[in-house]
């Protein structure tokens, strides 16, 4: 996929945090045998988050059964799920809670189309272990689409994480080029059905900008998400992982992100994060607290 290489603008140039606590955290996570989307997805915020003792855990292995053109995670044939992984994730999170006061964690996974339930039972097992080891911990589960299997979705929704997240990633027109094997309507339906299965559950989604979408298309997706009952929205700049991935077609300015955030709040999202370095799990606890506070002010049950 060829396109003129754009020069990175000043607002995307910043030193990467390294050394100190961030380096120690990286060593601890590497030694645990666990994976994080922070590392596998080459997140630009990982040094900052690791420095605060925060990580987004990637379960069900580091190999995805799909090969989306925007994603840095390796595609291929994954290994069978590790039955000990839920306990090991919970043990590591408990250690981070003791050492850093961690009170909220995000758990995500690769897409596992090779599994009958897409890994839903594994998500539920991780959540159960976290509940047992870390009382009072807030948990966000960032899930794949489970190939549209509602029974699989029910396993996760009924386990009642504080937040159930599923990223639409981009606009419908670009799905064929950007999200191989995904379907816009199916992803939107997942968010809607999750709310119906577990009333009071906070739902969340995220979009990457700069893939070639128009402003009007972005606003249409935001409207669709609110129509599906989604309450938390993240908007961030797409950064291509490498020359074989989808190119960056636009570096979206901070002013445009501010405009889109205003529009999103006008649509009724309870919490919105929009900016060049925003990622779906970045500062997730703050988004949850904001949305929860607005829901309580509105008198909605949680």
Secondary structure, DSSP 8 states (H G I E B T S, - for coil): ---------GGG------SHHHHHHHHHHHHHT-EEHHHHTT-TTHHHHHHTT--EEEES-SEESS--TT--SEES------TTHHHHHHHHHHHHHHHH---EEEEEE---TTSTTTTHHHHHHHHHHHHHHSTT-EEEEE---GGG-HHHHHHHHTT--SEEE---BS-GGGHHHHSTT--HHHHHHHHHHHHHHSTT-EEEEEEEE-SS--HHHHHHHHHHHHHTT--EEEEEE---SSTTS--------HHHHHHHHHHHHHHT-SEEEEETT--TTTTHHHHHHHHHHHHHHTT---
